[in-house]
Amino acid sequence: MDDRPGHDRRCVMASSKIKKRELGWIPIYMFREGLEDTIEWYIGNRGWCEKIKTGEFQEYYERMYGERLKGSLS
């Protein structure tokens, strides 16, 4: 299946470009720590991941958003 035209294949925030002093934003996690926490979450939530692999999530989205999705694809 072809991707839709103009779809972002990658979206990344370059936090170094945020004017931290103006926004008062400071990162909570360093990249490595955040990545490790993310991996641990996926390991600890295998049931959620299985729903993705089996396609059960697709059934959910079709049930919840099917009509809206059909309209947006026209």
Buried (B, 14 or more C-beta within 10 A) or exposed (E): EEEEEEEEEEEEEEEEEEEEEEEEEEEEEEEEEEEEEEEEEEEEEEEEEEBEEEEEEEEEEEEEEEEEEEEEEE
